[in-house]
Amino acid sequence: TGEEVKAVIQLADGIDESDTVRGELLEHARNKLARYKVPSSIDFEETLPRLETGKLYKRILKDRYWGNKNSRIV
């Protein structure tokens, strides 16, 4: 327990982090996703970790949020 869906987003150039942007992203998620998949919070990152191929390096992101906790995202 204690797990939640969190979105970690890298905004496009020229888009600034704001409550308006956060609200629009959450509204879009509510319209497109099942209720249990909608993030309860959004974090913005300047850049997301990527492999040399350009693919998202998910392990680094997961480790930032899970740290030494017992339960892990699979």
Summary of the structure (lengths in Angstrom):
residues: 74
radius of gyration: 13.7
end to end distance: 14.6
largest distance: 38.6
contacts: 132
relative contact order: 0.20
helix: 35%
strand: 16%
